[in-house]
């Protein structure tokens, strides 16, 4: 069969990181490997990068099956895509999958969607796959895409997944609802790494910095095979704080940046989130990363009960740690987590507008600030941190003129989206 796999473009109102990053559709590449091993003809279509309408590709490819993946913010877009596919060729079977479909499949109920797959195995079964042995994603993307993938300053970036699920249970997080934690054998991970031609590799585990012995084995394998890559990973603050020697060893083997969920500058908030870390962990983690010359991409959750003083407190905390890059996420009671029902009567954005459930919009109404003032505080904090003259000079010196300008242009697009929110309320 001919199968067309689609990664959707976010809705125009979604405030998305696609302004500063576009990564490989790893989940589709993994599907493609198994499907091709079973004799299917597979094409991957990245609508973030395409300019022609979907109908153009459906007519040109003439697929038997179309598979679409996405997150909660893609629900409406996916339904539009399904309608476009059926309008172009009613005989095409439309399947939908992805992490949101795995937890909330009912959100994709639509006359134009034939199947909602809660796992890759369901899709393989539907496609009649008997050989599930291919271990590695099929990285034969169309050449027009490969060099366009990047994450902030990591250009031509490839993705690698070494584990599934998260070993922790923070109560705000959607990750723990998807799958139990399971790590791949290090030898297998390194074998896959040898198939990746790009130097920049983003390890997209929910938490790569978890098992000390596994990480040391990873370093040993890289050294034994003389693998030289640059790695970006997710990691918890408590691990980074307590394992400086492992961080140093990883640095020596290519670790250049870590996304760290600091989450808060308030211990009570950390405890309420079930984070099981401390402010001291956060401080020590950032200091360890700086000590070894590793970039820290901090993420912070903004409380709905915050006032201006809380934003000011966070600013002082981030400034004291000399944080350059931070992702500020308004607290979002995600469906599938315990918080959703608790905040259902305070939703500011109806669940019927999923394109705005992007971890950047205010999904629930703030308690102490107006919506306009809350958004204004977000923009103000971003600019006080990232546009500080000291940090601008740092970015130009470390990453060069063009990469810094490209990131700045993306940040400006996000700022304009926030500005519209401030104006409209």
ABEGO torsion letter per residue (X at the ends): XBBBBBBBBBBAABBBAAAABBBBBAAAAAAAAAAAAAGBBBBBBBAAABABBAAAAAAAAGBABBBBBEBAAAAAAAAAAAAAAAAABAABBBBBBEAAAAABAAAABBAABABBBABAAAAAAAAGBABAABABBBABBBAAAAAABBBEABBGBBBBBABBEBABABAABAAAAABBBBBBBAAAAAAAAAABABABBBBABABABABAAAAAAAAAAAAAAGBBBBBBBBBBAAAAAABAAAAAAAAAAGBABBBBBAGBABAAAAAAAGAGBBAAAAAAAAAAAAAAGBBBBBBBBBBAABBAAAAAAAAAAAAAAGBABBBBBBBBBBBGBAAAAAAAAABABBAABAAABAGABBABBBAABBAAAAAAAAAAAAAAAAABAAAAAAAAAAAEAAAAAAAAAAAAAAAAAAAAAAAAX
